[in-house]
Amino acid sequence: MSDENRFIDIELKLTDQENLVDSLNRTVYEQGRRIEQLEALVGKLAEHVRTLRDAGQGPVNERPPHY
């Protein structure tokens, strides 16, 4: 294999690696955004449950009708 072919091969591998890193960075960024959205949703749900509990509207421990 000539030096020029080796150089071209290295450049191609470097380009593939750069594309892979960019793709992984996008994935990590999107996952971080989704985690933030889910954390906000969990916080809202927890606040809603606290509000219901404080208002005395918590879940009722009744037996289901099939018992």
mmCIF file of the N, C-alpha and C atoms, coordinates in Angstrom:
data_MODEL
# 
_entry.id   MODEL 
# 
loop_
_atom_site.group_PDB 
_atom_site.id 
_atom_site.type_symbol 
_atom_site.label_atom_id 
_atom_site.label_alt_id 
_atom_site.label_comp_id 
_atom_site.label_asym_id 
_atom_site.label_entity_id 
_atom_site.label_seq_id 
_atom_site.pdbx_PDB_ins_code 
_atom_site.Cartn_x 
_atom_site.Cartn_y 
_atom_site.Cartn_z 
_atom_site.occupancy 
_atom_site.B_iso_or_equiv 
_atom_site.pdbx_formal_charge 
_atom_site.auth_seq_id 
_atom_site.auth_comp_id 
_atom_site.auth_asym_id 
_atom_site.auth_atom_id 
_atom_site.pdbx_PDB_model_num 
ATOM 1   N N  . MET A 1 1  ? 0.860   -1.176 0.000  1.00 0.00 ? 1  MET A N  1 
ATOM 2   C CA . MET A 1 1  ? 0.000   0.000  0.000  1.00 0.00 ? 1  MET A CA 1 
ATOM 3   C C  . MET A 1 1  ? 0.899   1.230  0.000  1.00 0.00 ? 1  MET A C  1 
ATOM 4   N N  . SER A 1 2  ? 0.610   2.143  -0.889 1.00 0.00 ? 2  SER A N  1 
ATOM 5   C CA . SER A 1 2  ? 1.444   3.341  -0.986 1.00 0.00 ? 2  SER A CA 1 
ATOM 6   C C  . SER A 1 2  ? 1.122   4.308  0.152  1.00 0.00 ? 2  SER A C  1 
ATOM 7   N N  . ASP A 1 3  ? 2.034   5.235  0.340  1.00 0.00 ? 3  ASP A N  1 
ATOM 8   C CA . ASP A 1 3  ? 1.839   6.246  1.390  1.00 0.00 ? 3  ASP A CA 1 
ATOM 9   C C  . ASP A 1 3  ? 0.589   7.081  1.135  1.00 0.00 ? 3  ASP A C  1 
ATOM 10  N N  . GLU A 1 4  ? 0.328   7.361  -0.149 1.00 0.00 ? 4  GLU A N  1 
ATOM 11  C CA . GLU A 1 4  ? -0.841  8.170  -0.477 1.00 0.00 ? 4  GLU A CA 1 
ATOM 12  C C  . GLU A 1 4  ? -2.137  7.410  -0.138 1.00 0.00 ? 4  GLU A C  1 
ATOM 13  N N  . ASN A 1 5  ? -2.180  6.144  -0.440 1.00 0.00 ? 5  ASN A N  1 
ATOM 14  C CA . ASN A 1 5  ? -3.359  5.347  -0.112 1.00 0.00 ? 5  ASN A CA 1 
ATOM 15  C C  . ASN A 1 5  ? -3.550  5.233  1.399  1.00 0.00 ? 5  ASN A C  1 
ATOM 16  N N  . ARG A 1 6  ? -2.465  5.086  2.112  1.00 0.00 ? 6  ARG A N  1 
ATOM 17  C CA . ARG A 1 6  ? -2.555  5.020  3.581  1.00 0.00 ? 6  ARG A CA 1 
ATOM 18  C C  . ARG A 1 6  ? -3.088  6.330  4.128  1.00 0.00 ? 6  ARG A C  1 
ATOM 19  N N  . PHE A 1 7  ? -2.614  7.438  3.559  1.00 0.00 ? 7  PHE A N  1 
ATOM 20  C CA . PHE A 1 7  ? -3.074  8.756  4.004  1.00 0.00 ? 7  PHE A CA 1 
ATOM 21  C C  . PHE A 1 7  ? -4.575  8.926  3.733  1.00 0.00 ? 7  PHE A C  1 
ATOM 22  N N  . ILE A 1 8  ? -5.014  8.520  2.555  1.00 0.00 ? 8  ILE A N  1 
ATOM 23  C CA . ILE A 1 8  ? -6.438  8.608  2.211  1.00 0.00 ? 8  ILE A CA 1 
ATOM 24  C C  . ILE A 1 8  ? -7.254  7.736  3.154  1.00 0.00 ? 8  ILE A C  1 
ATOM 25  N N  . ASP A 1 9  ? -6.772  6.547  3.446  1.00 0.00 ? 9  ASP A N  1 
ATOM 26  C CA . ASP A 1 9  ? -7.469  5.641  4.365  1.00 0.00 ? 9  ASP A CA 1 
ATOM 27  C C  . ASP A 1 9  ? -7.597  6.263  5.760  1.00 0.00 ? 9  ASP A C  1 
ATOM 28  N N  . ILE A 1 10 ? -6.542  6.890  6.221  1.00 0.00 ? 10 ILE A N  1 
ATOM 29  C CA . ILE A 1 10 ? -6.576  7.552  7.538  1.00 0.00 ? 10 ILE A CA 1 
ATOM 30  C C  . ILE A 1 10 ? -7.566  8.711  7.531  1.00 0.00 ? 10 ILE A C  1 
ATOM 31  N N  . GLU A 1 11 ? -7.580  9.490  6.439  1.00 0.00 ? 11 GLU A N  1 
ATOM 32  C CA . GLU A 1 11 ? -8.530  10.596 6.350  1.00 0.00 ? 11 GLU A CA 1 
ATOM 33  C C  . GLU A 1 11 ? -9.976  10.099 6.374  1.00 0.00 ? 11 GLU A C  1 
ATOM 34  N N  . LEU A 1 12 ? -10.238 9.013  5.667  1.00 0.00 ? 12 LEU A N  1 
ATOM 35  C CA . LEU A 1 12 ? -11.591 8.452  5.649  1.00 0.00 ? 12 LEU A CA 1 
ATOM 36  C C  . LEU A 1 12 ? -12.000 7.963  7.035  1.00 0.00 ? 12 LEU A C  1 
ATOM 37  N N  . LYS A 1 13 ? -11.085 7.310  7.716  1.00 0.00 ? 13 LYS A N  1 
ATOM 38  C CA . LYS A 1 13 ? -11.385 6.832  9.069  1.00 0.00 ? 13 LYS A CA 1 
ATOM 39  C C  . LYS A 1 13 ? -11.620 8.000  10.011 1.00 0.00 ? 13 LYS A C  1 
ATOM 40  N N  . LEU A 1 14 ? -10.850 9.059  9.879  1.00 0.00 ? 14 LEU A N  1 
ATOM 41  C CA . LEU A 1 14 ? -11.025 10.247 10.715 1.00 0.00 ? 14 LEU A CA 1 
ATOM 42  C C  . LEU A 1 14 ? -12.387 10.890 10.455 1.00 0.00 ? 14 LEU A C  1 
ATOM 43  N N  . THR A 1 15 ? -12.787 10.975 9.193  1.00 0.00 ? 15 THR A N  1 
ATOM 44  C CA . THR A 1 15 ? -14.089 11.532 8.853  1.00 0.00 ? 15 THR A CA 1 
ATOM 45  C C  . THR A 1 15 ? -15.205 10.697 9.468  1.00 0.00 ? 15 THR A C  1 
ATOM 46  N N  . ASP A 1 16 ? -15.078 9.371  9.385  1.00 0.00 ? 16 ASP A N  1 
ATOM 47  C CA . ASP A 1 16 ? -16.080 8.495  9.997  1.00 0.00 ? 16 ASP A CA 1 
ATOM 48  C C  . ASP A 1 16 ? -16.140 8.711  11.509 1.00 0.00 ? 16 ASP A C  1 
ATOM 49  N N  . GLN A 1 17 ? -14.995 8.854  12.138 1.00 0.00 ? 17 GLN A N  1 
ATOM 50  C CA . GLN A 1 17 ? -14.959 9.076  13.584 1.00 0.00 ? 17 GLN A CA 1 
ATOM 51  C C  . GLN A 1 17 ? -15.604 10.413 13.949 1.00 0.00 ? 17 GLN A C  1 
ATOM 52  N N  . GLU A 1 18 ? -15.335 11.452 13.171 1.00 0.00 ? 18 GLU A N  1 
ATOM 53  C CA . GLU A 1 18 ? -15.944 12.762 13.431 1.00 0.00 ? 18 GLU A CA 1 
ATOM 54  C C  . GLU A 1 18 ? -17.461 12.690 13.294 1.00 0.00 ? 18 GLU A C  1 
ATOM 55  N N  . ASN A 1 19 ? -17.944 11.977 12.287 1.00 0.00 ? 19 ASN A N  1 
ATOM 56  C CA . ASN A 1 19 ? -19.388 11.820 12.108 1.00 0.00 ? 19 ASN A CA 1 
ATOM 57  C C  . ASN A 1 19 ? -19.998 11.057 13.278 1.00 0.00 ? 19 ASN A C  1 
ATOM 58  N N  . LEU A 1 20 ? -19.315 10.031 13.729 1.00 0.00 ? 20 LEU A N  1 
ATOM 59  C CA . LEU A 1 20 ? -19.805 9.251  14.860 1.00 0.00 ? 20 LEU A CA 1 
ATOM 60  C C  . LEU A 1 20 ? -19.864 10.103 16.129 1.00 0.00 ? 20 LEU A C  1 
ATOM 61  N N  . VAL A 1 21 ? -18.833 10.881 16.381 1.00 0.00 ? 21 VAL A N  1 
ATOM 62  C CA . VAL A 1 21 ? -18.807 11.746 17.562 1.00 0.00 ? 21 VAL A CA 1 
ATOM 63  C C  . VAL A 1 21 ? -19.922 12.779 17.487 1.00 0.00 ? 21 VAL A C  1 
ATOM 64  N N  . ASP A 1 22 ? -20.141 13.369 16.328 1.00 0.00 ? 22 ASP A N  1 
ATOM 65  C CA . ASP A 1 22 ? -21.238 14.332 16.167 1.00 0.00 ? 22 ASP A CA 1 
ATOM 66  C C  . ASP A 1 22 ? -22.586 13.672 16.437 1.00 0.00 ? 22 ASP A C  1 
ATOM 67  N N  . SER A 1 23 ? -22.764 12.476 15.919 1.00 0.00 ? 23 SER A N  1 
ATOM 68  C CA . SER A 1 23 ? -24.018 11.758 16.130 1.00 0.00 ? 23 SER A CA 1 
ATOM 69  C C  . SER A 1 23 ? -24.225 11.446 17.611 1.00 0.00 ? 23 SER A C  1 
ATOM 70  N N  . LEU A 1 24 ? -23.181 11.000 18.272 1.00 0.00 ? 24 LEU A N  1 
ATOM 71  C CA . LEU A 1 24 ? -23.278 10.698 19.707 1.00 0.00 ? 24 LEU A CA 1 
ATOM 72  C C  . LEU A 1 24 ? -23.549 11.953 20.518 1.00 0.00 ? 24 LEU A C  1 
ATOM 73  N N  . ASN A 1 25 ? -22.933 13.061 20.154 1.00 0.00 ? 25 ASN A N  1 
ATOM 74  C CA . ASN A 1 25 ? -23.182 14.324 20.853 1.00 0.00 ? 25 ASN A CA 1 
ATOM 75  C C  . ASN A 1 25 ? -24.635 14.751 20.712 1.00 0.00 ? 25 ASN A C  1 
ATOM 76  N N  . ARG A 1 26 ? -25.191 14.608 19.518 1.00 0.00 ? 26 ARG A N  1 
ATOM 77  C CA . ARG A 1 26 ? -26.602 14.952 19.313 1.00 0.00 ? 26 ARG A CA 1 
ATOM 78  C C  . ARG A 1 26 ? -27.503 14.059 20.169 1.00 0.00 ? 26 ARG A C  1 
ATOM 79  N N  . THR A 1 27 ? -27.178 12.777 20.205 1.00 0.00 ? 27 THR A N  1 
ATOM 80  C CA . THR A 1 27 ? -27.974 11.838 20.989 1.00 0.00 ? 27 THR A CA 1 
ATOM 81  C C  . THR A 1 27 ? -27.929 12.189 22.469 1.00 0.00 ? 27 THR A C  1 
ATOM 82  N N  . VAL A 1 28 ? -26.748 12.477 22.990 1.00 0.00 ? 28 VAL A N  1 
ATOM 83  C CA . VAL A 1 28 ? -26.609 12.840 24.401 1.00 0.00 ? 28 VAL A CA 1 
ATOM 84  C C  . VAL A 1 28 ? -27.364 14.130 24.701 1.00 0.00 ? 28 VAL A C  1 
ATOM 85  N N  . TYR A 1 29 ? -27.277 15.103 23.805 1.00 0.00 ? 29 TYR A N  1 
ATOM 86  C CA . TYR A 1 29 ? -27.987 16.370 23.992 1.00 0.00 ? 29 TYR A CA 1 
ATOM 87  C C  . TYR A 1 29 ? -29.498 16.139 24.031 1.00 0.00 ? 29 TYR A C  1 
ATOM 88  N N  . GLU A 1 30 ? -30.012 15.363 23.076 1.00 0.00 ? 30 GLU A N  1 
ATOM 89  C CA . GLU A 1 30 ? -31.445 15.095 23.031 1.00 0.00 ? 30 GLU A CA 1 
ATOM 90  C C  . GLU A 1 30 ? -31.908 14.328 24.267 1.00 0.00 ? 30 GLU A C  1 
ATOM 91  N N  . GLN A 1 31 ? -31.106 13.380 24.717 1.00 0.00 ? 31 GLN A N  1 
ATOM 92  C CA . GLN A 1 31 ? -31.464 12.633 25.921 1.00 0.00 ? 31 GLN A CA 1 
ATOM 93  C C  . GLN A 1 31 ? -31.463 13.545 27.146 1.00 0.00 ? 31 GLN A C  1 
ATOM 94  N N  . GLY A 1 32 ? -30.517 14.461 27.216 1.00 0.00 ? 32 GLY A N  1 
ATOM 95  C CA . GLY A 1 32 ? -30.486 15.416 28.321 1.00 0.00 ? 32 GLY A CA 1 
ATOM 96  C C  . GLY A 1 32 ? -31.725 16.286 28.346 1.00 0.00 ? 32 GLY A C  1 
ATOM 97  N N  . ARG A 1 33 ? -32.142 16.749 27.175 1.00 0.00 ? 33 ARG A N  1 
ATOM 98  C CA . ARG A 1 33 ? -33.379 17.552 27.099 1.00 0.00 ? 33 ARG A CA 1 
ATOM 99  C C  . ARG A 1 33 ? -34.577 16.726 27.539 1.00 0.00 ? 33 ARG A C  1 
ATOM 100 N N  . ARG A 1 34 ? -34.650 15.479 27.107 1.00 0.00 ? 34 ARG A N  1 
ATOM 101 C CA . ARG A 1 34 ? -35.787 14.628 27.472 1.00 0.00 ? 34 ARG A CA 1 
ATOM 102 C C  . ARG A 1 34 ? -35.796 14.353 28.972 1.00 0.00 ? 34 ARG A C  1 
ATOM 103 N N  . ILE A 1 35 ? -34.624 14.139 29.550 1.00 0.00 ? 35 ILE A N  1 
ATOM 104 C CA . ILE A 1 35 ? -34.538 13.923 31.003 1.00 0.00 ? 35 ILE A CA 1 
ATOM 105 C C  . ILE A 1 35 ? -35.045 15.145 31.749 1.00 0.00 ? 35 ILE A C  1 
ATOM 106 N N  . GLU A 1 36 ? -34.666 16.331 31.284 1.00 0.00 ? 36 GLU A N  1 
ATOM 107 C CA . GLU A 1 36 ? -35.141 17.556 31.928 1.00 0.00 ? 36 GLU A CA 1 
ATOM 108 C C  . GLU A 1 36 ? -36.663 17.667 31.840 1.00 0.00 ? 36 GLU A C  1 
ATOM 109 N N  . GLN A 1 37 ? -37.234 17.317 30.685 1.00 0.00 ? 37 GLN A N  1 
ATOM 110 C CA . GLN A 1 37 ? -38.685 17.352 30.531 1.00 0.00 ? 37 GLN A CA 1 
ATOM 111 C C  . GLN A 1 37 ? -39.356 16.367 31.485 1.00 0.00 ? 37 GLN A C  1 
ATOM 112 N N  . LEU A 1 38 ? -38.798 15.176 31.579 1.00 0.00 ? 38 LEU A N  1 
ATOM 113 C CA . LEU A 1 38 ? -39.386 14.163 32.451 1.00 0.00 ? 38 LEU A CA 1 
ATOM 114 C C  . LEU A 1 38 ? -39.264 14.546 33.926 1.00 0.00 ? 38 LEU A C  1 
ATOM 115 N N  . GLU A 1 39 ? -38.138 15.146 34.309 1.00 0.00 ? 39 GLU A N  1 
ATOM 116 C CA . GLU A 1 39 ? -37.976 15.608 35.690 1.00 0.00 ? 39 GLU A CA 1 
ATOM 117 C C  . GLU A 1 39 ? -39.011 16.682 36.014 1.00 0.00 ? 39 GLU A C  1 
ATOM 118 N N  . ALA A 1 40 ? -39.253 17.585 35.075 1.00 0.00 ? 40 ALA A N  1 
ATOM 119 C CA . ALA A 1 40 ? -40.262 18.633 35.298 1.00 0.00 ? 40 ALA A CA 1 
ATOM 120 C C  . ALA A 1 40 ? -41.642 18.006 35.441 1.00 0.00 ? 40 ALA A C  1 
ATOM 121 N N  . LEU A 1 41 ? -41.936 17.025 34.620 1.00 0.00 ? 41 LEU A N  1 
ATOM 122 C CA . LEU A 1 41 ? -43.232 16.351 34.696 1.00 0.00 ? 41 LEU A CA 1 
ATOM 123 C C  . LEU A 1 41 ? -43.399 15.618 36.028 1.00 0.00 ? 41 LEU A C  1 
ATOM 124 N N  . VAL A 1 42 ? -42.368 14.934 36.466 1.00 0.00 ? 42 VAL A N  1 
ATOM 125 C CA . VAL A 1 42 ? -42.435 14.228 37.753 1.00 0.00 ? 42 VAL A CA 1 
ATOM 126 C C  . VAL A 1 42 ? -42.645 15.236 38.885 1.00 0.00 ? 42 VAL A C  1 
ATOM 127 N N  . GLY A 1 43 ? -41.975 16.375 38.815 1.00 0.00 ? 43 GLY A N  1 
ATOM 128 C CA . GLY A 1 43 ? -42.164 17.406 39.829 1.00 0.00 ? 43 GLY A CA 1 
ATOM 129 C C  . GLY A 1 43 ? -43.597 17.910 39.870 1.00 0.00 ? 43 GLY A C  1 
ATOM 130 N N  . LYS A 1 44 ? -44.183 18.127 38.699 1.00 0.00 ? 44 LYS A N  1 
ATOM 131 C CA . LYS A 1 44 ? -45.577 18.582 38.641 1.00 0.00 ? 44 LYS A CA 1 
ATOM 132 C C  . LYS A 1 44 ? -46.522 17.520 39.197 1.00 0.00 ? 44 LYS A C  1 
ATOM 133 N N  . LEU A 1 45 ? -46.278 16.264 38.849 1.00 0.00 ? 45 LEU A N  1 
ATOM 134 C CA . LEU A 1 45 ? -47.119 15.182 39.362 1.00 0.00 ? 45 LEU A CA 1 
ATOM 135 C C  . LEU A 1 45 ? -47.003 15.056 40.871 1.00 0.00 ? 45 LEU A C  1 
ATOM 136 N N  . ALA A 1 46 ? -45.796 15.179 41.399 1.00 0.00 ? 46 ALA A N  1 
ATOM 137 C CA . ALA A 1 46 ? -45.596 15.097 42.847 1.00 0.00 ? 46 ALA A CA 1 
ATOM 138 C C  . ALA A 1 46 ? -46.325 16.243 43.534 1.00 0.00 ? 46 ALA A C  1 
ATOM 139 N N  . GLU A 1 47 ? -46.247 17.435 42.956 1.00 0.00 ? 47 GLU A N  1 
ATOM 140 C CA . GLU A 1 47 ? -46.949 18.583 43.533 1.00 0.00 ? 47 GLU A CA 1 
ATOM 141 C C  . GLU A 1 47 ? -48.457 18.359 43.487 1.00 0.00 ? 47 GLU A C  1 
ATOM 142 N N  . HIS A 1 48 ? -48.951 17.805 42.412 1.00 0.00 ? 48 HIS A N  1 
ATOM 143 C CA . HIS A 1 48 ? -50.374 17.516 42.287 1.00 0.00 ? 48 HIS A CA 1 
ATOM 144 C C  . HIS A 1 48 ? -50.822 16.511 43.354 1.00 0.00 ? 48 HIS A C  1 
ATOM 145 N N  . VAL A 1 49 ? -50.038 15.478 43.557 1.00 0.00 ? 49 VAL A N  1 
ATOM 146 C CA . VAL A 1 49 ? -50.364 14.470 44.577 1.00 0.00 ? 49 VAL A CA 1 
ATOM 147 C C  . VAL A 1 49 ? -50.356 15.105 45.968 1.00 0.00 ? 49 VAL A C  1 
ATOM 148 N N  . ARG A 1 50 ? -49.367 15.958 46.240 1.00 0.00 ? 50 ARG A N  1 
ATOM 149 C CA . ARG A 1 50 ? -49.319 16.642 47.542 1.00 0.00 ? 50 ARG A CA 1 
ATOM 150 C C  . ARG A 1 50 ? -50.550 17.526 47.735 1.00 0.00 ? 50 ARG A C  1 
ATOM 151 N N  . THR A 1 51 ? -50.940 18.228 46.688 1.00 0.00 ? 51 THR A N  1 
ATOM 152 C CA . THR A 1 51 ? -52.110 19.097 46.767 1.00 0.00 ? 51 THR A CA 1 
ATOM 153 C C  . THR A 1 51 ? -53.362 18.281 47.060 1.00 0.00 ? 51 THR A C  1 
ATOM 154 N N  . LEU A 1 52 ? -53.537 17.174 46.364 1.00 0.00 ? 52 LEU A N  1 
ATOM 155 C CA . LEU A 1 52 ? -54.701 16.316 46.604 1.00 0.00 ? 52 LEU A CA 1 
ATOM 156 C C  . LEU A 1 52 ? -54.681 15.748 48.017 1.00 0.00 ? 52 LEU A C  1 
ATOM 157 N N  . ARG A 1 53 ? -53.510 15.328 48.475 1.00 0.00 ? 53 ARG A N  1 
ATOM 158 C CA . ARG A 1 53 ? -53.394 14.758 49.812 1.00 0.00 ? 53 ARG A CA 1 
ATOM 159 C C  . ARG A 1 53 ? -53.729 15.806 50.873 1.00 0.00 ? 53 ARG A C  1 
ATOM 160 N N  . ASP A 1 54 ? -53.194 17.005 50.696 1.00 0.00 ? 54 ASP A N  1 
ATOM 161 C CA . ASP A 1 54 ? -53.445 18.074 51.658 1.00 0.00 ? 54 ASP A CA 1 
ATOM 162 C C  . ASP A 1 54 ? -54.912 18.503 51.669 1.00 0.00 ? 54 ASP A C  1 
ATOM 163 N N  . ALA A 1 55 ? -55.584 18.335 50.537 1.00 0.00 ? 55 ALA A N  1 
ATOM 164 C CA . ALA A 1 55 ? -57.002 18.712 50.452 1.00 0.00 ? 55 ALA A CA 1 
ATOM 165 C C  . ALA A 1 55 ? -57.897 17.564 50.906 1.00 0.00 ? 55 ALA A C  1 
ATOM 166 N N  . GLY A 1 56 ? -57.316 16.454 51.309 1.00 0.00 ? 56 GLY A N  1 
ATOM 167 C CA . GLY A 1 56 ? -58.102 15.319 51.769 1.00 0.00 ? 56 GLY A CA 1 
ATOM 168 C C  . GLY A 1 56 ? -58.724 14.527 50.634 1.00 0.00 ? 56 GLY A C  1 
ATOM 169 N N  . GLN A 1 57 ? -58.188 14.650 49.461 1.00 0.00 ? 57 GLN A N  1 
ATOM 170 C CA . GLN A 1 57 ? -58.728 13.936 48.311 1.00 0.00 ? 57 GLN A CA 1 
ATOM 171 C C  . GLN A 1 57 ? -57.792 12.825 47.854 1.00 0.00 ? 57 GLN A C  1 
ATOM 172 N N  . GLY A 1 58 ? -57.134 12.200 48.803 1.00 0.00 ? 58 GLY A N  1 
ATOM 173 C CA . GLY A 1 58 ? -56.212 11.125 48.471 1.00 0.00 ? 58 GLY A CA 1 
ATOM 174 C C  . GLY A 1 58 ? -56.953 9.899  47.994 1.00 0.00 ? 58 GLY A C  1 
ATOM 175 N N  . PRO A 1 59 ? -56.238 8.895  47.587 1.00 0.00 ? 59 PRO A N  1 
ATOM 176 C CA . PRO A 1 59 ? -56.902 7.673  47.114 1.00 0.00 ? 59 PRO A CA 1 
ATOM 177 C C  . PRO A 1 59 ? -57.681 7.015  48.244 1.00 0.00 ? 59 PRO A C  1 
ATOM 178 N N  . VAL A 1 60 ? -58.821 6.479  47.892 1.00 0.00 ? 60 VAL A N  1 
ATOM 179 C CA . VAL A 1 60 ? -59.683 5.818  48.864 1.00 0.00 ? 60 VAL A CA 1 
ATOM 180 C C  . VAL A 1 60 ? -59.348 4.331  48.855 1.00 0.00 ? 60 VAL A C  1 
ATOM 181 N N  . ASN A 1 61 ? -59.155 3.771  50.029 1.00 0.00 ? 61 ASN A N  1 
ATOM 182 C CA . ASN A 1 61 ? -58.822 2.352  50.126 1.00 0.00 ? 61 ASN A CA 1 
ATOM 183 C C  . ASN A 1 61 ? -60.098 1.537  50.269 1.00 0.00 ? 61 ASN A C  1 
ATOM 184 N N  . GLU A 1 62 ? -60.842 1.459  49.204 1.00 0.00 ? 62 GLU A N  1 
ATOM 185 C CA . GLU A 1 62 ? -62.070 0.675  49.201 1.00 0.00 ? 62 GLU A CA 1 
ATOM 186 C C  . GLU A 1 62 ? -61.795 -0.641 48.476 1.00 0.00 ? 62 GLU A C  1 
ATOM 187 N N  . ARG A 1 63 ? -62.576 -1.654 48.837 1.00 0.00 ? 63 ARG A N  1 
ATOM 188 C CA . ARG A 1 63 ? -62.458 -2.905 48.159 1.00 0.00 ? 63 ARG A CA 1 
ATOM 189 C C  . ARG A 1 63 ? -63.108 -2.778 46.778 1.00 0.00 ? 63 ARG A C  1 
ATOM 190 N N  . PRO A 1 64 ? -62.495 -3.360 45.776 1.00 0.00 ? 64 PRO A N  1 
ATOM 191 C CA . PRO A 1 64 ? -63.109 -3.343 44.446 1.00 0.00 ? 64 PRO A CA 1 
ATOM 192 C C  . PRO A 1 64 ? -64.443 -4.066 44.475 1.00 0.00 ? 64 PRO A C  1 
ATOM 193 N N  . PRO A 1 65 ? -65.358 -3.743 43.566 1.00 0.00 ? 65 PRO A N  1 
ATOM 194 C CA . PRO A 1 65 ? -66.698 -4.335 43.590 1.00 0.00 ? 65 PRO A CA 1 
ATOM 195 C C  . PRO A 1 65 ? -66.720 -5.853 43.403 1.00 0.00 ? 65 PRO A C  1 
ATOM 196 N N  . HIS A 1 66 ? -65.686 -6.443 42.859 1.00 0.00 ? 66 HIS A N  1 
ATOM 197 C CA . HIS A 1 66 ? -65.711 -7.882 42.635 1.00 0.00 ? 66 HIS A CA 1 
ATOM 198 C C  . HIS A 1 66 ? -65.371 -8.700 43.884 1.00 0.00 ? 66 HIS A C  1 
ATOM 199 N N  . TYR A 1 67 ? -65.129 -8.054 45.037 1.00 0.00 ? 67 TYR A N  1 
ATOM 200 C CA . TYR A 1 67 ? -64.845 -8.796 46.278 1.00 0.00 ? 67 TYR A CA 1 
ATOM 201 C C  . TYR A 1 67 ? -66.106 -9.065 47.021 1.00 0.00 ? 67 TYR A C  1 
# 
